[in-house]
Amino acid sequence: MNRTTTVGAEARQRLLAEIPLTEHHRDLAGVPTAVLEGGSGPPMVLLHGIGQSALGWIRVIPDLASSWTLIVPDLPGQGASEVPGGVALTASRVVEWLAALVAATCAAPPVLVGHNLGAAVAARFAAAHGDRVAALVLVDAFGLGPFRPAPGFAVSMAAFQMRTTERTRDRMLGRCMVDFDGVRDDLGERWDGIADYALDRARTPGCEGRRAHAHEGLRAPRDPAGRPRRPPRPHDPRLGPPGPRGAAPVRRGGRRPARLAAARHRRLRRRPPPRTPRRPRGGRACRPARPARKEPAMTAPTKPPTTDQIRTAWDTLAPGFDRHTTPHTTRWGEQALAGTAIGPGTRFLDVAAGSGALALPAARRGARVVAVDLAPAMVERLAARARAEGLEHVRALVMDGEHLDLDDDTFDVSASLNGVSLFPDLGRGLAEMARVTRPGGTVLVAAFGPPREAEFIAWTVGALRAAVPGFAGMPTDPPPLPFRLTDPDRFAAVLREAGFSGVTVRQVVVGTFFGSAAELMDTIRSSHPLGAQWIAGLTEDRSTEVRQILDGMLRERSGGAPGAVLHTTINVATGTP
């Protein structure tokens, strides 16, 4: 299960050799877990912070081990505790995991110490199982309030999530530590091992992307007023046997401590009855305050959409798509068509054409273009763009790409840019393109490369992760349809399986200038229904935070200007039917 690289494994082993604890591996609530155990005395469980491992406690373990029996695990999805595929890392599972850890390693209720994410786990466990905890220590806890990082830290965190390198790691740590240089100097040679291992883990499947539960899923339980519910306070034996729930404890001999007696006297003083709110003149009762708007979940749809739903979604996006997205994707189309034999008289078909990313560049080269799309609003805007440029040989038609109402062997070139790759039935779409293309002709399909290499998307996802609690990013198993053909080898295999010969796949990196964070967010909102869901789901405050983070990232790329060039990798596959 463990996929640690050689560098990461060596760094971990060097650090473990300096710790007076022994590493064990336990299966806890379905999660293979690495646990450091040892020491002498009452049990103490140490839970590390986000993006760390049990090694994060390396400076305090030697001192604590002399008087405590230490249990120091790697949290699920971090360190060497990789989460198996198909195991949902929910808040309830993490609490179940901690309960299993305590039961397996602690002969008595432990002192539970949590830092950062570990503190959120500890607080939730103590709230549910207060009788299993001797004491609770929370350090810089997540979950006790809204996660609202400072813009500078949010920018560095988003940059690290998008491009996990030593440089972005150190910049992020420099933002979140009070004395980054002091910590690094204090650890000396151990710092390199800790930092290298953390970087290895951040790049490892089973650990990367498993941390969204740190924000919303592991918030401390709330009372009806929305305040964090405190864990039950452990009983102090000096105050005698515990009384009924909620009753004040009584000292042996029947007398209360003076402090508690005074507090009880204050509670029993006569208080005026609560005032009944007056009805305002006019007879209308005061309305109760509206509940705070809850941030909606931002996830991909779980069921395949119907054809009507697809048509409606793209019709809705069409105005923004034409305004914000087509100017960028048209440049992608020009690059995708480079090297393809297209000239005056070429019969060219653009499938799922949108508002003309491929159709317009082909028409400018003299081709006789037929462009089809399922959404009537897209077709209208494509036709309007062709008329505005005086491109007379462009026919824009409303048509389902999986059921083309066109004759066989009609076109010299049939092409699609981020179109057929979005079809629910990709094989059917490719078969239709092959059917309408003449023997010896060319079928060209262009689709996104890896998500991290579509910077306009990756940057936005990073900013959303930094600003929005619970935002987990794009699903990965399976990925969204725009990213189903990111691997060039698999892309080529798909075309061969569809019956194409002479298949080649080349990668094109296209630079796109975004003048502002607002322009970038508008492009995301209009480019795909999933992006529209991400942006529409933001409250006004969250939207402002995301925009500020993106603005910082753009200015960092450009050297201070509000706009910058972002790069996108496009896989361009060609074959002969």
C-alpha positions as CSV (number, residue, x, y, z in Angstrom):
1,M,0.0,0.0,0.0
2,N,2.8,2.4,0.9
3,R,4.1,4.3,-2.2
4,T,6.8,6.3,-0.4
5,T,9.6,7.2,-2.8
6,T,13.2,6.2,-2.0
7,V,14.0,9.8,-0.9
8,G,10.9,9.9,1.4
9,A,11.5,6.5,2.9
10,E,15.2,7.3,3.6
11,A,14.2,10.6,5.2
12,R,11.6,8.9,7.5
13,Q,14.0,6.1,8.6
14,R,16.8,8.6,9.5
15,L,14.4,10.6,11.7
16,L,12.8,7.5,13.3
17,A,16.3,6.4,14.3
18,E,16.6,9.5,16.5
19,I,13.3,8.9,18.3
20,P,13.0,6.7,21.4
21,L,9.8,5.1,20.1
22,T,9.1,2.0,18.0
23,E,7.0,2.1,14.8
24,H,4.1,-0.3,14.6
25,H,1.5,-0.8,11.9
26,R,-2.1,-1.3,12.9
27,D,-5.4,-1.6,10.9
28,L,-7.8,0.9,12.6
29,A,-11.3,1.4,11.2
30,G,-10.2,0.1,7.8
31,V,-7.2,2.5,7.6
32,P,-3.6,1.0,7.7
33,T,-2.0,3.2,10.3
34,A,1.6,3.9,11.2
35,V,1.9,4.5,15.0
36,L,5.0,5.4,17.1
37,E,4.8,3.8,20.6
38,G,7.0,3.8,23.6
39,G,7.9,5.6,26.8
40,S,6.9,5.0,30.4
41,G,3.9,6.3,32.5
42,P,0.3,7.3,31.9
43,P,-0.8,7.2,28.2
44,M,-0.7,10.3,26.1
45,V,-1.8,10.5,22.4
46,L,-0.2,13.1,20.2
47,L,-2.1,14.0,17.0
48,H,-0.2,16.1,14.4
49,G,-1.3,18.9,12.1
50,I,-2.3,19.0,8.5
51,G,0.3,18.0,6.0
52,Q,2.6,16.6,8.6
53,S,3.2,13.2,10.2
54,A,4.0,11.8,13.7
55,L,7.5,13.2,13.0
56,G,6.1,16.6,13.6
57,W,6.5,16.0,17.3
58,I,10.2,15.1,17.1
59,R,11.3,18.0,19.3
60,V,9.1,17.1,22.3
61,I,9.0,13.3,22.1
62,P,12.4,12.7,23.9
63,D,11.3,14.8,27.0
64,L,7.7,13.4,27.1
65,A,8.8,9.8,26.7
66,S,10.5,9.9,30.1
67,S,7.2,10.3,32.0
68,W,4.5,9.3,29.6
69,T,3.6,6.3,27.5
70,L,3.4,8.0,24.1
71,I,1.1,6.9,21.2
72,V,1.9,9.1,18.1
73,P,0.1,8.1,14.9
74,D,0.2,9.4,11.4
75,L,-3.4,10.6,10.8
76,P,-5.4,8.9,8.1
77,G,-4.4,10.1,4.7
78,Q,-1.1,11.6,5.9
79,G,2.3,10.4,6.6
80,A,2.5,6.6,6.2
81,S,-1.2,6.1,6.9
82,E,-2.4,6.0,3.3
83,V,-6.1,5.6,2.8
84,P,-7.1,2.7,0.5
85,G,-9.1,3.5,-2.6
86,G,-12.8,3.4,-2.0
87,V,-12.5,4.3,1.7
88,A,-14.4,7.5,2.4
89,L,-12.5,9.7,4.8
90,T,-15.5,11.2,6.7
91,A,-15.5,12.9,10.1
92,S,-17.3,9.9,11.6
93,R,-14.7,7.5,10.2
94,V,-11.8,9.6,11.6
95,V,-13.5,9.6,15.1
96,E,-14.0,5.9,14.8
97,W,-10.3,5.5,13.8
98,L,-9.2,7.4,16.9
99,A,-11.5,5.3,19.1
100,A,-9.9,2.2,17.7
101,L,-6.5,3.6,18.3
102,V,-7.2,4.5,22.0
103,A,-8.8,1.0,22.6
104,A,-5.8,-0.8,21.1
105,T,-3.0,1.2,22.7
106,C,-4.2,2.8,26.0
107,A,-4.8,0.8,29.2
108,A,-6.5,3.9,30.7
109,P,-8.0,7.1,29.3
110,P,-5.2,9.1,27.8
111,V,-4.3,12.7,27.7
112,L,-5.3,13.7,24.2
113,V,-3.1,16.4,22.6
114,G,-3.9,17.7,19.2
115,H,-2.3,20.3,17.0
116,N,-4.1,22.0,14.1
117,L,-6.0,19.3,12.2
118,G,-5.1,16.8,15.0
119,A,-6.8,19.2,17.5
120,A,-10.0,19.2,15.4
121,V,-10.0,15.4,15.5
122,A,-9.3,15.4,19.3
123,A,-12.0,17.9,20.0
124,R,-14.6,16.0,18.1
125,F,-13.6,12.7,19.8
126,A,-13.7,14.3,23.3
127,A,-17.1,15.8,22.6
128,A,-18.4,12.3,21.7
129,H,-16.4,10.2,24.2
130,G,-15.5,12.4,27.1
131,D,-15.3,9.4,29.5
132,R,-12.4,8.0,27.4
133,V,-10.2,11.1,27.8
134,A,-8.3,12.0,30.9
135,A,-7.4,15.5,29.7
136,L,-7.6,17.5,26.4
137,V,-4.9,19.8,25.0
138,L,-5.7,21.7,21.8
139,V,-3.0,23.7,20.0
140,D,-3.9,26.1,17.1
141,A,-7.1,24.0,16.6
142,F,-9.0,23.8,13.3
143,G,-12.8,23.7,13.6
144,L,-13.4,26.0,16.6
145,G,-14.2,28.9,14.2
146,P,-14.3,29.7,10.5
147,F,-11.1,29.0,8.6
148,R,-10.2,32.4,7.1
149,P,-6.5,32.5,6.2
150,A,-4.8,35.8,5.6
151,P,-4.6,36.6,1.9
152,G,-0.8,36.1,1.8
153,F,-1.0,32.7,3.4
154,A,-3.9,31.7,1.3
155,V,-2.0,32.6,-1.9
156,S,1.1,30.5,-0.8
157,M,-1.1,27.6,0.3
158,A,-2.9,27.6,-3.1
159,A,0.4,27.8,-4.9
160,F,1.7,24.7,-3.0
161,Q,-1.5,22.7,-3.7
162,M,-1.1,23.5,-7.4
163,R,2.6,22.9,-7.8
164,T,4.1,20.9,-5.0
165,T,7.8,21.9,-4.9
166,E,10.5,22.8,-2.4
167,R,10.1,26.4,-3.3
168,T,6.3,26.6,-2.8
169,R,6.6,24.5,0.3
170,D,9.1,26.8,2.0
171,R,7.1,29.9,1.0
172,M,4.0,28.4,2.5
173,L,5.7,27.5,5.7
174,G,7.3,30.9,5.9
175,R,3.8,32.4,5.9
176,C,2.3,30.1,8.5
177,M,5.2,30.0,11.1
178,V,6.0,32.9,13.4
179,D,9.7,32.2,13.2
180,F,10.3,29.9,10.2
181,D,14.1,30.5,10.1
182,G,14.3,29.9,13.9
183,V,12.5,26.6,13.6
184,R,14.7,25.5,10.7
185,D,17.9,26.4,12.6
186,D,16.8,24.7,15.8
187,L,16.1,21.5,14.0
188,G,19.4,21.6,12.1
189,E,20.0,18.6,9.9
190,R,16.6,17.1,11.0
191,W,14.8,19.9,9.1
192,D,15.8,18.5,5.7
193,G,14.5,15.1,6.6
194,I,11.2,16.4,7.9
195,A,10.7,18.8,4.9
196,D,11.7,16.1,2.3
197,Y,9.3,13.6,3.8
198,A,6.4,16.1,4.0
199,L,7.0,17.0,0.4
200,D,7.1,13.3,-0.6
201,R,3.8,12.7,1.2
202,A,2.1,15.7,-0.5
203,R,2.9,14.2,-3.9
204,T,1.7,10.7,-3.0
205,P,-1.7,9.3,-4.1
206,G,-3.6,8.2,-1.0
207,C,-2.2,11.2,0.9
208,E,-2.6,14.1,-1.6
209,G,-6.1,15.5,-1.7
210,R,-7.2,13.7,1.4
211,R,-7.3,16.8,3.6
212,A,-10.5,18.5,2.8
213,H,-12.1,17.0,5.9
214,A,-9.7,19.2,7.9
215,H,-12.0,22.2,7.5
216,E,-15.7,21.6,7.5
217,G,-16.0,17.9,8.1
218,L,-14.1,18.0,11.4
219,R,-15.5,21.2,12.8
220,A,-16.3,20.9,16.5
221,P,-19.9,19.8,17.1
222,R,-22.3,22.8,17.5
223,D,-25.0,23.5,20.0
224,P,-28.4,24.8,18.8
225,A,-27.1,28.4,18.8
226,G,-24.3,27.5,16.5
227,R,-21.5,27.7,19.1
228,P,-18.9,24.9,19.5
229,R,-20.2,22.3,22.0
230,R,-17.6,21.9,24.8
231,P,-16.5,18.4,25.7
232,P,-17.7,17.3,29.2
233,R,-15.4,18.5,31.9
234,P,-13.6,15.6,33.7
235,H,-14.7,15.2,37.3
236,D,-12.3,16.4,40.0
237,P,-12.1,13.7,42.7
238,R,-11.2,16.4,45.3
239,L,-14.8,17.6,45.1
240,G,-16.3,14.2,46.2
241,P,-18.4,11.8,44.2
242,P,-20.1,13.1,41.1
243,G,-23.7,14.1,41.5
244,P,-26.6,14.0,39.0
245,R,-25.8,15.4,35.6
246,G,-25.7,19.2,35.9
247,A,-25.7,19.2,39.7
248,A,-22.8,21.0,41.6
249,P,-20.3,18.7,43.2
250,V,-20.3,18.4,47.0
251,R,-17.1,18.2,49.0
252,R,-16.8,15.4,51.6
253,G,-18.6,16.5,54.8
254,G,-21.4,18.1,52.9
255,R,-20.0,21.6,52.6
256,R,-19.4,23.3,49.3
257,P,-16.2,25.1,48.5
258,A,-16.7,28.8,49.0
259,R,-16.2,29.6,45.4
260,L,-18.9,27.1,44.2
261,A,-21.3,28.2,47.0
262,A,-20.9,31.9,45.9
263,A,-21.5,30.9,42.3
264,R,-24.7,29.0,43.3
265,H,-25.9,32.0,45.3
266,R,-25.6,34.2,42.2
267,R,-27.5,31.7,40.1
268,L,-30.4,31.5,42.6
269,R,-30.8,35.3,42.8
270,R,-34.2,36.5,41.7
271,R,-34.0,37.7,38.1
272,P,-36.6,39.8,36.3
273,P,-38.7,37.8,33.8
274,P,-37.7,38.1,30.2
275,R,-39.3,40.9,28.3
276,T,-41.9,40.0,25.7
277,P,-41.0,41.7,22.4
278,R,-43.5,44.5,21.7
279,R,-45.4,44.3,18.5
280,P,-44.5,47.3,16.4
281,R,-47.2,49.8,15.5
282,G,-49.1,48.5,12.5
283,G,-49.7,45.1,14.0
284,R,-46.9,43.2,12.3
285,A,-44.9,40.9,14.6
286,C,-41.1,41.1,14.5
287,R,-39.7,38.5,12.1
288,P,-37.1,36.1,13.4
289,A,-33.6,36.7,12.1
290,R,-32.8,34.8,9.0
291,P,-30.4,31.9,9.4
292,A,-26.9,32.4,8.1
293,R,-26.5,31.3,4.5
294,K,-24.9,27.8,4.5
295,E,-22.1,27.3,2.0
296,P,-23.4,24.8,-0.5
297,A,-21.5,21.6,-1.3
298,M,-19.5,21.9,-4.4
299,T,-19.3,18.5,-6.0
300,A,-19.6,16.9,-9.3
301,P,-23.0,15.5,-10.2
302,T,-23.3,11.8,-9.3
303,K,-25.7,10.8,-12.1
304,P,-25.0,11.2,-15.9
305,P,-27.1,14.1,-17.1
306,T,-29.8,13.6,-19.8
307,T,-29.6,15.1,-23.3
308,D,-32.1,17.7,-22.3
309,Q,-30.2,18.6,-19.2
310,I,-27.0,19.0,-21.2
311,R,-28.7,21.2,-23.8
312,T,-30.2,23.4,-21.1
313,A,-26.9,23.7,-19.2
314,W,-25.0,24.9,-22.2
315,D,-27.8,27.1,-23.4
316,T,-27.6,28.8,-20.0
317,L,-23.9,29.2,-20.2
318,A,-23.8,30.4,-23.8
319,P,-23.8,34.2,-23.3
320,G,-21.0,34.1,-20.8
321,F,-19.2,31.4,-22.7
322,D,-19.2,33.5,-25.9
323,R,-18.1,36.6,-24.0
324,H,-15.4,35.2,-21.7
325,T,-14.4,31.7,-22.9
326,T,-14.5,31.7,-26.7
327,P,-11.8,34.5,-27.1
328,H,-9.4,32.2,-25.2
329,T,-10.4,28.8,-26.8
330,T,-10.2,30.3,-30.3
331,R,-6.5,30.7,-29.8
332,W,-6.3,27.1,-28.5
333,G,-8.1,26.1,-31.7
334,E,-5.6,27.9,-33.9
335,Q,-2.8,26.0,-32.2
336,A,-4.7,22.7,-32.4
337,L,-5.2,23.1,-36.2
338,A,-1.6,24.0,-36.9
339,G,0.0,21.4,-39.1
340,T,-3.4,20.1,-40.4
341,A,-4.0,20.4,-44.1
342,I,-6.8,23.0,-44.2
343,G,-7.1,25.5,-47.1
344,P,-9.6,27.0,-49.6
345,G,-12.2,24.4,-50.4
346,T,-11.5,22.0,-47.5
347,R,-14.7,20.5,-46.3
348,F,-14.4,20.9,-42.5
349,L,-16.8,19.7,-39.7
350,D,-16.6,21.1,-36.2
351,V,-18.4,18.9,-33.7
352,A,-19.7,20.3,-30.4
353,A,-18.5,23.6,-31.8
354,G,-19.5,26.0,-29.0
355,S,-19.4,29.4,-30.5
356,G,-16.6,28.7,-32.9
357,A,-13.2,27.8,-31.3
358,L,-12.3,25.6,-34.3
359,A,-14.9,26.6,-36.9
360,L,-13.7,30.2,-37.1
361,P,-10.0,29.6,-37.5
362,A,-10.7,26.9,-40.2
363,A,-13.0,29.3,-42.1
364,R,-10.4,32.1,-42.0
365,R,-8.1,29.6,-43.8
366,G,-10.7,29.3,-46.6
367,A,-12.4,26.0,-45.5
368,R,-16.1,25.4,-46.2
369,V,-17.3,24.8,-42.6
370,V,-20.2,23.0,-41.1
371,A,-20.4,23.6,-37.3
372,V,-22.8,21.7,-35.1
373,D,-23.7,21.9,-31.4
374,L,-26.5,20.6,-29.2
375,A,-27.2,24.0,-27.7
376,P,-29.2,26.4,-29.9
377,A,-27.9,29.5,-28.0
378,M,-24.3,28.4,-28.8
379,V,-25.2,28.0,-32.5
380,E,-26.8,31.4,-32.7
381,R,-23.6,33.0,-31.3
382,L,-21.3,31.1,-33.6
383,A,-23.4,32.2,-36.6
384,A,-23.3,35.8,-35.3
385,R,-19.5,35.7,-35.0
386,A,-19.1,34.3,-38.5
387,R,-21.4,37.1,-39.9
388,A,-19.4,39.7,-38.0
389,E,-16.2,38.5,-39.7
390,G,-17.7,38.2,-43.1
391,L,-17.1,34.4,-43.2
392,E,-19.7,33.3,-45.8
393,H,-18.8,29.6,-45.9
394,V,-19.9,28.8,-42.3
395,R,-23.1,26.8,-41.7
396,A,-24.1,26.6,-38.0
397,L,-26.5,23.8,-37.2
398,V,-28.2,22.6,-34.1
399,M,-27.4,18.9,-33.9
400,D,-26.5,16.1,-31.4
401,G,-22.9,15.0,-32.0
402,E,-23.7,11.4,-31.0
403,H,-26.4,11.3,-33.8
404,L,-25.1,13.4,-36.7
405,D,-27.7,14.0,-39.4
406,L,-25.1,14.2,-42.1
407,D,-24.2,11.9,-45.0
408,D,-21.3,9.4,-44.9
409,D,-17.9,10.3,-46.3
410,T,-18.8,14.0,-46.5
411,F,-15.8,15.9,-44.9
412,D,-12.1,16.1,-45.5
413,V,-11.5,17.0,-41.8
414,S,-13.7,16.4,-38.8
415,A,-12.6,18.0,-35.6
416,S,-13.6,18.7,-32.0
417,L,-12.0,20.8,-29.3
418,N,-13.1,19.9,-25.8
419,G,-16.4,18.7,-27.4
420,V,-16.6,15.1,-28.2
421,S,-14.5,14.4,-25.1
422,L,-17.4,15.6,-23.0
423,F,-19.9,13.2,-24.6
424,P,-21.4,10.7,-22.2
425,D,-20.8,8.1,-24.9
426,L,-17.4,8.9,-26.2
427,G,-17.2,5.9,-28.5
428,R,-20.4,6.8,-30.2
429,G,-19.2,10.4,-30.8
430,L,-15.9,9.1,-32.4
431,A,-17.8,6.6,-34.5
432,E,-20.0,9.4,-35.9
433,M,-17.0,11.5,-36.7
434,A,-15.4,8.6,-38.5
435,R,-18.6,7.9,-40.5
436,V,-19.0,11.4,-41.9
437,T,-15.2,11.7,-42.8
438,R,-14.1,10.5,-46.2
439,P,-11.6,7.6,-46.5
440,G,-8.1,9.0,-46.1
441,G,-9.4,12.1,-44.4
442,T,-8.5,13.3,-41.0
443,V,-10.2,13.2,-37.6
444,L,-8.8,15.6,-35.0
445,V,-9.8,15.6,-31.4
446,A,-8.3,18.0,-28.9
447,A,-8.8,17.7,-25.1
448,F,-7.2,19.0,-21.9
449,G,-4.0,17.6,-20.6
450,P,-3.5,17.1,-16.9
451,P,-5.5,19.4,-14.6
452,R,-2.5,21.0,-13.0
453,E,-1.3,22.0,-16.5
454,A,-4.6,23.9,-17.1
455,E,-3.5,26.7,-15.0
456,F,-6.6,28.8,-15.2
457,I,-8.5,25.9,-13.7
458,A,-5.8,24.7,-11.3
459,W,-5.3,28.2,-9.9
460,T,-9.0,28.7,-9.3
461,V,-9.2,25.3,-7.6
462,G,-6.3,26.2,-5.3
463,A,-7.9,29.5,-4.4
464,L,-11.2,27.8,-3.6
465,R,-9.5,25.2,-1.4
466,A,-7.8,28.0,0.5
467,A,-10.9,30.1,1.0
468,V,-13.8,27.7,1.2
469,P,-14.1,25.2,4.0
470,G,-14.9,21.7,2.8
471,F,-14.0,22.4,-0.9
472,A,-12.3,19.2,-2.0
473,G,-11.5,20.3,-5.6
474,M,-12.3,18.3,-8.7
475,P,-13.3,14.6,-8.3
476,T,-10.5,12.2,-9.4
477,D,-12.2,8.8,-9.5
478,P,-13.5,9.2,-12.1
479,P,-12.3,12.6,-13.2
480,P,-14.7,15.1,-14.8
481,L,-15.3,14.5,-18.5
482,P,-13.0,17.4,-19.6
483,F,-10.1,15.4,-18.1
484,R,-10.9,11.9,-19.2
485,L,-8.2,12.0,-22.0
486,T,-5.3,13.6,-20.1
487,D,-2.9,10.7,-20.7
488,P,-1.6,10.8,-24.3
489,D,-1.0,7.0,-24.4
490,R,-4.6,6.3,-23.3
491,F,-5.9,9.0,-25.7
492,A,-4.2,7.2,-28.6
493,A,-5.5,3.8,-27.4
494,V,-9.1,5.2,-27.3
495,L,-8.8,6.3,-31.0
496,R,-7.3,3.0,-32.1
497,E,-10.1,1.1,-30.3
498,A,-12.6,3.3,-32.2
499,G,-11.1,2.0,-35.5
500,F,-8.7,4.9,-36.4
501,S,-5.3,4.2,-38.0
502,G,-2.1,6.3,-38.1
503,V,-3.0,7.8,-34.7
504,T,-0.7,10.5,-33.3
505,V,-1.0,12.6,-30.1
506,R,0.9,15.8,-29.6
507,Q,0.8,18.2,-26.7
508,V,0.4,21.9,-27.3
509,V,1.0,24.5,-24.5
510,V,-0.9,27.6,-25.1
511,G,-0.5,30.9,-23.1
512,T,-3.6,32.8,-22.3
513,F,-3.6,36.4,-20.8
514,F,-6.0,37.1,-18.0
515,G,-6.3,40.8,-17.2
516,S,-7.6,40.4,-13.7
517,A,-8.8,37.9,-11.1
518,A,-12.4,38.9,-12.0
519,E,-11.8,37.9,-15.7
520,L,-10.4,34.6,-14.6
521,M,-13.4,33.9,-12.4
522,D,-15.8,34.9,-15.2
523,T,-14.0,32.4,-17.5
524,I,-14.3,29.6,-15.0
525,R,-18.0,30.4,-14.4
526,S,-18.8,30.4,-18.1
527,S,-16.6,27.6,-19.4
528,H,-18.3,24.5,-17.9
529,P,-21.3,23.6,-15.7
530,L,-19.0,22.4,-13.0
531,G,-17.1,25.7,-12.9
532,A,-20.4,27.5,-12.9
533,Q,-21.4,25.5,-9.9
534,W,-18.2,26.3,-8.0
535,I,-18.6,30.1,-8.5
536,A,-22.4,30.3,-8.1
537,G,-22.1,28.4,-4.8
538,L,-19.9,31.1,-3.2
539,T,-21.3,33.7,-0.7
540,E,-20.4,37.3,-1.4
541,D,-17.6,37.2,1.3
542,R,-16.2,33.9,0.0
543,S,-16.2,35.2,-3.6
544,T,-14.2,38.3,-2.4
545,E,-11.7,36.0,-0.7
546,V,-11.2,33.9,-3.8
547,R,-10.8,36.9,-5.9
548,Q,-8.2,38.4,-3.5
549,I,-6.2,35.2,-3.6
550,L,-6.3,34.9,-7.4
551,D,-5.3,38.6,-7.6
552,G,-2.3,37.9,-5.4
553,M,-1.3,34.9,-7.5
554,L,-1.6,36.8,-10.8
555,R,0.4,39.7,-9.4
556,E,3.1,37.3,-8.2
557,R,3.3,35.7,-11.7
558,S,3.4,39.1,-13.5
559,G,5.7,40.9,-11.1
560,G,3.1,43.3,-9.7
561,A,0.7,43.9,-12.6
562,P,-3.0,42.8,-12.1
563,G,-2.9,40.4,-15.1
564,A,-0.7,37.5,-16.2
565,V,-0.3,34.8,-18.8
566,L,-1.5,31.3,-17.6
567,H,-0.6,28.2,-19.6
568,T,-2.8,25.3,-20.7
569,T,-1.7,22.0,-22.1
570,I,-3.9,20.6,-24.8
571,N,-3.6,17.0,-26.1
572,V,-4.2,17.0,-29.9
573,A,-4.9,13.6,-31.4
574,T,-5.3,12.9,-35.1
575,G,-6.2,9.7,-37.0
576,T,-7.5,8.4,-40.2
577,P,-10.9,6.6,-40.3
